């Protein structure tokens, strides 16, 4: 099978924590970024998903591989994590991923180099998970191009609708409301459609009533 995803967690009691402060919710962006870059390598492994959990050293359990999921525990103290800056949080998340992958690579007999290459690429990108959602869409008359620009942080998701003309000159850049943190915030991106040459509609992936329309003046 192909290794598709790396995820990180903590053993915190999430019942006592604000949803925005839950560690694995904050880590979704970094895990998505790492997994997306890693997918280019098409690494064959006995696991499709590697789950890395931060625990105190006295709670570490042996690695467990079941149905393509490998569970890896590492000793890491996250007590002060929520007091850190955005940049520091993201660097720690990447560090945790690499600590877990070093253990996983030994267990699965994998070459560590592809993981190190992804790590270096993320550092070069300044840890920012910034991307264009799907392919741009052209207006019916082909004179305008619309696309969605996403910047996904630990606790915020910034989504902008961008429209340019044929020359690439900016006609519109407007924020799209995001009502949830983490991966759920991206659910607003269900579809992007031109209703005519000047009006764009964006529909939520699951909530049919959540529809936004933008007019290019």
C-alpha positions in Angstrom: 0.0 0.0 0.0 1.0 3.7 -0.3 1.7 5.8 2.7 -0.9 8.5 2.4 -1.1 10.4 5.7 0.7 11.3 8.8 -1.3 12.6 11.8 -0.3 13.8 15.3 -2.2 13.8 18.5 -1.8 14.2 22.2 -3.3 12.3 25.1 -4.9 15.4 26.6 -8.4 15.3 27.9 -10.3 17.2 25.2 -13.4 17.4 27.3 -11.8 20.2 29.3 -10.3 22.2 26.4 -11.8 24.8 24.1 -12.2 23.2 20.7 -9.8 25.8 19.1 -7.1 24.8 21.6 -7.3 21.0 21.1 -3.9 19.9 19.9 -4.8 17.6 17.1 -7.2 20.2 15.6 -4.4 22.8 15.6 -2.1 20.2 14.0 -4.5 19.4 11.1 -2.9 22.1 8.9 0.7 20.9 9.4 -0.3 17.2 8.9 -2.2 18.1 5.7 0.8 20.0 4.4 3.3 17.3 5.3 1.0 14.5 3.9 0.3 16.4 0.6 4.0 17.0 0.0 4.9 13.4 0.9 2.3 12.0 -1.5 4.4 13.0 -4.4 6.9 10.3 -3.4 4.4 7.4 -3.5 6.1 5.6 -0.6 5.2 1.9 -0.5 4.8 0.7 3.1 2.8 -1.6 5.3 0.9 1.4 6.6 -1.3 3.9 4.8 -1.6 6.1 7.8 0.8 6.8 10.7 -0.7 8.2 13.9 1.8 9.8 16.2 0.7 10.5 19.8 2.5 12.7 22.3 2.5 11.2 25.8 4.5 11.4 29.0 7.4 9.0 29.1 5.7 6.6 31.6 2.7 6.1 29.2 4.6 5.1 26.1 3.2 1.9 24.5 4.7 -0.3 21.8 4.0 0.5 18.2 0.9 -1.2 16.8 0.1 -1.9 13.2 -3.5 -2.8 12.4 -5.3 -2.7 9.0 -2.8 -0.2 7.5 -2.8 2.1 10.5 0.4 2.4 12.5 0.2 3.9 16.0 3.4 5.5 17.3 3.8 7.0 20.8 6.6 9.5 21.5 7.5 11.3 24.7 6.8 15.0 24.4 5.6 17.6 26.8 2.9 19.9 25.4 2.0 21.6 28.6 2.9 25.1 27.3 2.0 24.6 23.7 -1.0 26.9 23.7 1.0 29.8 25.0 3.4 29.7 22.0 3.5 31.9 18.9 2.0 30.6 15.6 5.5 30.1 14.2 6.8 28.2 17.2 3.7 26.0 17.3 4.2 25.0 13.7 7.9 24.2 14.1 7.1 22.0 17.1 4.4 20.2 15.1 6.9 19.5 12.4 9.4 18.3 15.0 6.9 15.9 16.5 6.1 14.5 13.0 9.7 13.8 12.4 10.3 12.2 15.9 7.4 9.9 15.2 8.5 9.1 11.7 12.0 8.2 12.9 10.4 5.5 15.1 8.0 4.5 12.4 10.7 4.2 9.7 12.7 1.8 11.9 9.6 -0.3 12.5 8.5 -0.3 8.9 12.0 -0.5 7.5 11.6 2.7 5.5 14.2 5.1 4.2 14.0 8.3 6.2 15.4 10.5 3.4 12.0 11.3 1.7 10.6 12.5 5.1 13.7 14.7 5.7 13.2 16.2 2.2 9.6 17.1 3.0 10.7 18.6 6.4 13.2 20.8 4.6 10.6 21.9 2.0 8.2 23.0 4.8 11.0 24.9 6.5 11.8 26.7 3.2 8.1 27.6 3.0 8.3 29.1 6.5 5.9 26.5 7.7 3.0 28.2 5.9 0.2 26.0 4.5 -0.8 28.3 1.7 -2.4 26.9 -1.5 -4.9 27.4 -4.4 -8.0 25.3 -3.9 -8.7 23.2 -7.0 -8.3 24.7 -10.5 -9.3 28.3 -11.4 -12.6 28.7 -13.2 -13.2 31.1 -16.1 -16.3 33.3 -16.6 -18.7 32.2 -19.4 -17.1 34.8 -21.7 -13.6 33.6 -20.8 -12.6 37.2 -19.9 -12.2 36.6 -16.1 -10.6 34.0 -14.0 -11.7 33.1 -10.4 -9.8 31.0 -7.9 -9.8 30.4 -4.1 -6.6 31.2 -2.1 -6.3 29.4 1.3 -3.9 30.1 4.2 -4.5 27.5 6.9 -3.0 28.1 10.3 -3.1 26.4 13.6 -6.3 28.2 14.8 -7.4 30.2 11.8 -8.3 29.5 8.2 -8.2 32.4 5.9 -10.0 31.9 2.6 -10.1 34.5 -0.2 -11.9 34.6 -3.5 -9.6 36.2 -6.1 -10.7 37.3 -9.6 -8.4 38.6 -12.3 -8.7 39.6 -15.9 -6.9 38.1 -18.9 -3.8 40.2 -18.2 -3.7 39.0 -14.6 -4.8 42.3 -13.2 -6.8 42.0 -9.9 -10.5 42.7 -10.2 -11.6 41.3 -6.9 -10.2 39.9 -3.7 -12.7 39.2 -1.0 -12.6 37.1 2.2 -15.0 34.2 2.5 -16.5 33.7 6.0 -15.1 30.7 7.9 -17.2 29.5 10.8 -15.1 26.6 12.1 -11.5 26.0 13.0 -9.3 23.3 11.5 -10.3 21.1 8.6 -14.0 21.8 9.1 -13.3 25.4 8.1 -12.5 24.2 4.6 -16.0 22.6 4.2 -17.2 26.0 3.0 -15.4 25.1 -0.2 -18.1 22.8 -1.8 -18.3 24.4 -5.2 -17.4 27.6 -7.1 -19.5 28.6 -10.0 -20.1 31.6 -12.3 -23.8 32.5 -12.5 -23.0 34.9 -15.3 -20.0 37.0 -16.4 -20.1 39.1 -13.2 -21.5 37.0 -10.4 -19.8 34.1 -8.6 -21.4 31.7 -6.2 -19.7 29.6 -3.5 -21.6 26.8 -1.8 -20.8 24.9 1.4 -19.9 21.3 0.9 -22.5 20.0 3.3 -24.8 22.8 4.5 -27.1 23.6 1.5 -28.3 26.9 3.0 -24.8 28.3 3.3 -24.3 30.1 0.0 -22.2 33.2 -0.8 -22.5 35.4 -3.9 -19.9 37.9 -5.1 -20.3 40.5 -7.7 -17.5 41.9 -9.8 -18.2 45.6 -10.3 
